[in-house]
Amino acid sequence: MILAVAAVLYSASAFAQADKPPMVGDKPLVQVQSKGKAAATTAAAAPKGKPQSIAVRLQACLDIDDGTKDRLSCYDAVIPPAPKPKAPKAKGVADCRFLKEEDERLACFNGFAESIPKLPKT
């Protein structure tokens, strides 16, 4: 009897050690990212249930340290850059993407993102 139980347990552990990645239902288990990349990408990414507005995603970028490449990357994920040699004066947040210099683009985004009124959490 003990031999039969051992054989069943051994075969179950052999099936558990498959070469496939771990699965949850029919989807692969999600891998965890490092904090630097995760902060930049999750701040700009909308949750799957309800899409977020551009204002909310820009305000989420304000949680990243000011003056860093991570914050600029977060802004660029929300509004992709499209630099122009002679960028017009920014009249709206979307105009910040035309600035070529990263420091100017970051300052432009910061100015607009900080002036957006805080939206209620729903």
C-alpha positions as a Markdown table, in Angstrom:
| # | Residue | x | y | z |
|---|---|---|---|---|
| 1 | Met | 0.0 | 0.0 | 0.0 |
| 2 | Ile | 2.8 | 2.4 | 0.9 |
| 3 | Leu | 4.5 | 1.6 | -2.4 |
| 4 | Ala | 1.3 | 2.5 | -4.4 |
| 5 | Val | 1.0 | 5.9 | -2.6 |
| 6 | Ala | 4.7 | 6.6 | -3.3 |
| 7 | Ala | 4.3 | 5.8 | -7.0 |
| 8 | Val | 1.2 | 8.1 | -7.3 |
| 9 | Leu | 3.0 | 11.0 | -5.5 |
| 10 | Tyr | 6.2 | 10.5 | -7.6 |
| 11 | Ser | 4.2 | 10.5 | -10.9 |
| 12 | Ala | 2.3 | 13.7 | -9.8 |
| 13 | Ser | 5.6 | 15.5 | -9.1 |
| 14 | Ala | 6.9 | 14.4 | -12.5 |
| 15 | Phe | 3.9 | 15.9 | -14.3 |
| 16 | Ala | 4.4 | 19.2 | -12.3 |
| 17 | Gln | 7.9 | 19.6 | -13.5 |
| 18 | Ala | 7.0 | 20.2 | -17.2 |
| 19 | Asp | 9.1 | 22.5 | -19.4 |
| 20 | Lys | 6.1 | 24.9 | -19.9 |
| 21 | Pro | 5.9 | 28.1 | -17.9 |
| 22 | Pro | 3.5 | 28.1 | -15.0 |
| 23 | Met | 0.0 | 28.7 | -16.1 |
| 24 | Val | -3.1 | 30.3 | -14.4 |
| 25 | Gly | -6.0 | 28.8 | -16.2 |
| 26 | Asp | -5.1 | 29.1 | -19.9 |
| 27 | Lys | -2.8 | 32.1 | -19.5 |
| 28 | Pro | 0.9 | 32.2 | -18.5 |
| 29 | Leu | 1.8 | 33.5 | -15.0 |
| 30 | Val | 2.8 | 37.2 | -15.1 |
| 31 | Gln | 6.5 | 38.0 | -14.5 |
| 32 | Val | 7.4 | 40.8 | -12.1 |
| 33 | Gln | 9.5 | 43.8 | -13.5 |
| 34 | Ser | 12.1 | 45.8 | -11.7 |
| 35 | Lys | 10.9 | 48.9 | -9.8 |
| 36 | Gly | 12.4 | 51.5 | -12.3 |
| 37 | Lys | 10.7 | 50.1 | -15.4 |
| 38 | Ala | 7.5 | 49.1 | -13.6 |
| 39 | Ala | 7.0 | 52.6 | -12.3 |
| 40 | Ala | 7.4 | 54.2 | -15.7 |
| 41 | Thr | 5.2 | 51.7 | -17.5 |
| 42 | Thr | 2.5 | 51.2 | -15.0 |
| 43 | Ala | 2.1 | 54.9 | -14.4 |
| 44 | Ala | 1.3 | 55.5 | -18.1 |
| 45 | Ala | -0.6 | 52.3 | -18.7 |
| 46 | Ala | -4.4 | 52.1 | -18.0 |
| 47 | Pro | -5.9 | 49.3 | -16.1 |
| 48 | Lys | -7.7 | 46.7 | -18.2 |
| 49 | Gly | -11.2 | 47.4 | -16.7 |
| 50 | Lys | -11.6 | 51.1 | -17.4 |
| 51 | Pro | -9.4 | 53.3 | -19.7 |
| 52 | Gln | -7.8 | 56.3 | -18.0 |
| 53 | Ser | -7.8 | 59.8 | -19.4 |
| 54 | Ile | -4.6 | 61.5 | -20.5 |
| 55 | Ala | -4.9 | 63.9 | -17.5 |
| 56 | Val | -4.9 | 61.0 | -15.0 |
| 57 | Arg | -2.0 | 59.3 | -16.7 |
| 58 | Leu | 0.0 | 62.6 | -16.8 |
| 59 | Gln | -0.7 | 63.1 | -13.1 |
| 60 | Ala | 0.5 | 59.6 | -12.4 |
| 61 | Cys | 3.8 | 60.6 | -13.9 |
| 62 | Leu | 4.2 | 63.3 | -11.2 |
| 63 | Asp | 4.7 | 60.5 | -8.7 |
| 64 | Ile | 8.1 | 59.8 | -10.3 |
| 65 | Asp | 11.1 | 61.9 | -9.1 |
| 66 | Asp | 11.3 | 65.3 | -10.9 |
| 67 | Gly | 14.0 | 65.9 | -13.4 |
| 68 | Thr | 14.6 | 62.2 | -14.1 |
| 69 | Lys | 14.7 | 60.3 | -17.4 |
| 70 | Asp | 12.0 | 58.0 | -15.9 |
| 71 | Arg | 9.5 | 60.8 | -15.6 |
| 72 | Leu | 10.2 | 62.0 | -19.1 |
| 73 | Ser | 9.8 | 58.4 | -20.3 |
| 74 | Cys | 6.4 | 58.2 | -18.5 |
| 75 | Tyr | 5.3 | 61.4 | -20.2 |
| 76 | Asp | 6.5 | 60.1 | -23.6 |
| 77 | Ala | 4.5 | 56.9 | -23.1 |
| 78 | Val | 1.3 | 59.0 | -22.7 |
| 79 | Ile | 2.1 | 61.5 | -25.5 |
| 80 | Pro | 4.8 | 60.1 | -27.9 |
| 81 | Pro | 7.4 | 62.7 | -28.9 |
| 82 | Ala | 7.5 | 64.1 | -32.5 |
| 83 | Pro | 10.3 | 66.7 | -32.4 |
| 84 | Lys | 10.3 | 69.5 | -34.9 |
| 85 | Pro | 13.3 | 71.7 | -35.7 |
| 86 | Lys | 11.3 | 74.9 | -35.0 |
| 87 | Ala | 8.8 | 73.9 | -32.4 |
| 88 | Pro | 5.9 | 76.3 | -31.8 |
| 89 | Lys | 5.2 | 77.7 | -28.4 |
| 90 | Ala | 3.3 | 75.1 | -26.4 |
| 91 | Lys | -0.3 | 76.2 | -26.0 |
| 92 | Gly | -1.5 | 72.8 | -24.8 |
| 93 | Val | 0.0 | 69.6 | -23.3 |
| 94 | Ala | 0.0 | 67.9 | -26.7 |
| 95 | Asp | 2.3 | 70.7 | -28.1 |
| 96 | Cys | 5.1 | 69.6 | -25.6 |
| 97 | Arg | 5.9 | 66.6 | -27.8 |
| 98 | Phe | 7.2 | 68.9 | -30.6 |
| 99 | Leu | 10.1 | 70.1 | -28.4 |
| 100 | Lys | 13.4 | 68.6 | -29.3 |
| 101 | Glu | 15.4 | 69.1 | -26.1 |
| 102 | Glu | 14.5 | 66.6 | -23.3 |
| 103 | Asp | 14.9 | 69.2 | -20.5 |
| 104 | Glu | 12.5 | 71.6 | -22.3 |
| 105 | Arg | 10.0 | 68.8 | -23.0 |
| 106 | Leu | 10.1 | 67.7 | -19.4 |
| 107 | Ala | 9.6 | 71.2 | -18.1 |
| 108 | Cys | 6.7 | 71.7 | -20.5 |
| 109 | Phe | 5.0 | 68.5 | -19.5 |
| 110 | Asn | 5.6 | 69.3 | -15.8 |
| 111 | Gly | 4.0 | 72.7 | -16.2 |
| 112 | Phe | 0.8 | 71.3 | -17.7 |
| 113 | Ala | 0.6 | 68.2 | -15.6 |
| 114 | Glu | 0.9 | 70.2 | -12.3 |
| 115 | Ser | -1.8 | 72.7 | -13.5 |
| 116 | Ile | -4.4 | 69.9 | -14.1 |
| 117 | Pro | -6.9 | 69.9 | -11.2 |
| 118 | Lys | -6.9 | 66.7 | -9.2 |
| 119 | Leu | -9.7 | 64.4 | -10.3 |
| 120 | Pro | -11.7 | 62.5 | -7.8 |
| 121 | Lys | -10.9 | 58.8 | -7.4 |
| 122 | Thr | -13.8 | 56.7 | -8.7 |
